[in-house]
């Protein structure tokens, strides 16, 4: 059997590149950014794709333009953080939150202006007084969520699932039960 050394060398090179890139190709979050976030509570323009953030107290966190696609935020506290003379709220403005899991999360007063929440799980989440203006909530699950007082002008709700959902005006939406 004749072995083509050039092809063997080329195959070895491809294998080396694939092995070097493999961890990033899986869509893993940036561990360095995660550590920075833990100390500063700021993650602007960072990538926390699929990050395990559930159960954490992240009140007042700033995720402006961050990618949290697929992040697990189950029972995370992302509500307002009272400060000396002002209230600091979590900021998800323009963030990519596609398929993020916010089940049971405290998102009271959080800013989701123009956020991409397509197919996000917001089951039982407290979004009271949150800002969801121009947010994309297509296909999002909002069963049991509280949206009372939320600002929703321009939000896209196509195919969103409502069941026992308290709407911004206080009415309960059971259309998807």
Backbone torsions as a table, in degrees:
resi	resn	phi	psi	omega
1	UNK	NA	127.7	-179.0
2	UNK	-92.1	127.3	-179.6
3	UNK	-103.8	124.7	178.1
4	UNK	-82.5	106.2	-176.0
5	UNK	-62.2	-33.3	179.7
6	UNK	-64.4	-44.7	179.8
7	UNK	-67.4	-38.3	179.1
8	UNK	-63.4	-43.0	179.0
9	UNK	-64.3	-42.6	179.6
10	UNK	-63.6	-42.4	178.6
11	UNK	-63.6	-40.1	178.4
12	UNK	-64.5	-38.1	179.5
13	UNK	-65.0	-44.7	179.1
14	UNK	-61.7	-44.0	179.2
15	UNK	-61.2	-41.4	179.2
16	UNK	-63.2	-42.2	179.3
17	UNK	-65.3	-44.4	179.5
18	UNK	-60.8	-44.0	179.8
19	UNK	-64.5	-36.1	-179.8
20	UNK	-71.4	-33.4	-175.7
21	UNK	-92.7	-19.7	-171.8
22	UNK	-47.6	-48.6	-177.4
23	UNK	-59.9	-34.5	-178.9
24	UNK	-79.7	-30.3	-179.6
25	UNK	-65.5	-23.5	-178.5
26	UNK	-76.0	-5.2	177.8
27	UNK	81.8	21.5	-179.1
28	UNK	-67.7	149.9	178.7
29	UNK	-73.1	161.6	179.8
30	UNK	-81.2	108.9	-176.4
31	UNK	-60.6	-35.3	178.3
32	UNK	-64.3	-42.6	178.0
33	UNK	-65.4	-35.5	178.6
34	UNK	-62.8	-43.6	179.0
35	UNK	-65.2	-42.7	176.7
36	UNK	-59.4	-43.9	-179.6
37	UNK	-61.4	-41.1	-178.6
38	UNK	-59.9	-33.0	-178.3
39	UNK	-91.1	-29.6	-175.5
40	UNK	-106.3	-20.3	-175.0
41	UNK	65.5	20.4	179.0
42	UNK	-125.3	132.9	-179.1
43	UNK	-144.0	53.8	179.4
44	UNK	-72.5	133.6	177.1
45	UNK	58.4	18.8	-178.4
46	UNK	-95.6	168.0	-179.0
47	UNK	-114.1	108.4	174.8
48	UNK	-118.6	39.6	178.2
49	UNK	-54.3	128.4	177.8
50	UNK	62.1	18.1	-178.6
51	UNK	-68.8	141.1	177.5
52	UNK	-85.4	95.5	-176.6
53	UNK	-114.2	10.1	-176.5
54	UNK	-63.3	144.4	175.0
55	UNK	73.6	2.4	-177.3
56	UNK	-85.5	151.2	172.9
57	UNK	-91.4	104.3	-178.0
58	UNK	-123.4	33.0	-179.1
59	UNK	-57.6	133.7	178.3
60	UNK	79.1	9.9	-178.6
61	UNK	-65.4	148.3	178.4
62	UNK	-113.7	108.6	179.9
63	UNK	-113.2	29.8	-176.3
64	UNK	-57.1	127.9	179.8
65	UNK	58.6	19.9	179.0
66	UNK	-81.7	157.9	174.3
67	UNK	-106.5	106.0	176.6
68	UNK	-115.0	28.8	-178.9
69	UNK	-56.8	123.2	179.2
70	UNK	75.9	4.9	179.6
71	UNK	-64.8	146.6	178.6
72	UNK	-100.4	112.5	-177.4
73	UNK	-122.2	30.3	-177.8
74	UNK	-59.4	127.2	178.8
75	UNK	56.1	26.1	174.9
76	UNK	-76.7	147.1	177.2
77	UNK	-100.6	105.0	-178.5
78	UNK	-120.2	22.2	-179.4
79	UNK	-76.1	-167.3	-177.3
80	UNK	-72.6	153.5	175.7
81	UNK	-119.3	108.2	179.8
82	UNK	-64.6	130.3	177.7
83	UNK	-113.4	-175.7	-176.8
84	UNK	-53.4	-57.0	-176.0
85	UNK	-121.5	5.7	-179.2
86	UNK	-150.5	168.1	176.9
87	UNK	-109.5	126.5	179.1
88	UNK	-97.2	126.5	-178.5
89	UNK	-113.6	155.7	177.4
90	UNK	-67.7	137.3	-175.7
91	UNK	-115.7	113.9	177.1
92	UNK	-116.1	24.2	-177.0
93	UNK	-56.7	127.6	179.1
94	UNK	61.2	14.2	-178.8
95	UNK	-77.5	148.7	174.4
96	UNK	-90.8	107.2	-178.1
97	UNK	-119.0	26.5	-178.3
98	UNK	-56.9	128.9	179.0
99	UNK	60.7	15.2	176.2
100	UNK	-66.7	146.8	-178.7
101	UNK	-105.9	103.8	179.1
102	UNK	-105.6	23.4	-176.8
103	UNK	-51.1	124.7	175.7
104	UNK	67.5	10.2	-177.4
105	UNK	-75.6	147.5	173.5
106	UNK	-88.9	106.2	-179.1
107	UNK	-118.8	24.9	-177.9
108	UNK	-55.9	126.5	178.6
109	UNK	67.1	7.9	-179.9
110	UNK	-65.4	150.9	-179.6
111	UNK	-100.7	111.9	177.7
112	UNK	-114.9	29.0	-179.0
113	UNK	-55.3	123.9	178.7
114	UNK	57.3	22.2	178.1
115	UNK	-74.9	151.3	179.2
116	UNK	-100.2	96.2	-177.1
117	UNK	-108.6	26.4	-177.5
118	UNK	-58.9	129.0	178.4
119	UNK	61.3	19.6	177.2
120	UNK	-71.8	150.0	177.1
121	UNK	-99.9	107.3	-179.9
122	UNK	-113.6	27.2	-179.2
123	UNK	-58.1	122.9	176.9
124	UNK	69.3	10.3	-179.3
125	UNK	-76.3	146.1	175.3
126	UNK	-95.1	104.4	178.0
127	UNK	-109.9	24.3	-179.9
128	UNK	-58.3	132.1	178.8
129	UNK	60.6	14.6	177.6
130	UNK	-73.5	159.9	177.3
131	UNK	-105.9	112.6	-179.2
132	UNK	-119.3	25.9	-177.6
133	UNK	-63.5	130.2	179.4
134	UNK	60.6	18.2	177.2
135	UNK	-77.3	148.2	177.0
136	UNK	-99.1	106.3	-179.8
137	UNK	-112.3	26.0	-178.9
138	UNK	-60.8	126.2	178.0
139	UNK	73.7	6.1	179.6
140	UNK	-70.3	149.5	177.2
141	UNK	-100.9	117.0	-176.5
142	UNK	-119.1	25.4	-179.4
143	UNK	-61.7	126.4	177.8
144	UNK	71.5	7.0	-179.6
145	UNK	-77.8	153.0	176.3
146	UNK	-108.3	115.9	178.3
147	UNK	-113.5	13.2	-174.7
148	UNK	-57.7	125.8	178.7
149	UNK	80.8	-0.9	-179.3
150	UNK	-69.0	147.0	176.4
151	UNK	-94.7	115.4	-172.0
152	UNK	-122.7	16.0	-179.4
153	UNK	-55.5	128.7	176.4
154	UNK	78.3	1.4	179.1
155	UNK	-68.9	145.8	178.9
156	UNK	-103.1	119.4	-174.0
157	UNK	-112.6	8.1	-175.5
158	UNK	-50.4	130.1	177.2
159	UNK	61.5	14.3	175.0
160	UNK	-69.2	146.9	-178.4
161	UNK	-102.8	116.3	178.8
162	UNK	-111.5	133.6	173.6
163	UNK	-158.6	115.5	-176.2
164	UNK	57.5	36.1	-179.6
165	UNK	-93.5	125.5	176.7
166	UNK	-84.8	116.4	-175.9
167	UNK	-80.9	169.1	-177.4
168	UNK	-53.5	-32.8	-179.6
169	UNK	-85.6	1.9	179.3
170	UNK	94.2	-11.5	178.3
171	UNK	-71.6	150.2	178.7
172	UNK	-96.9	128.8	-179.7
173	UNK	-103.4	115.5	178.5
174	UNK	-112.6	22.1	-172.3
175	UNK	-63.8	-21.4	-177.7
176	UNK	-110.4	14.1	-179.0
177	UNK	-75.6	NA	NA
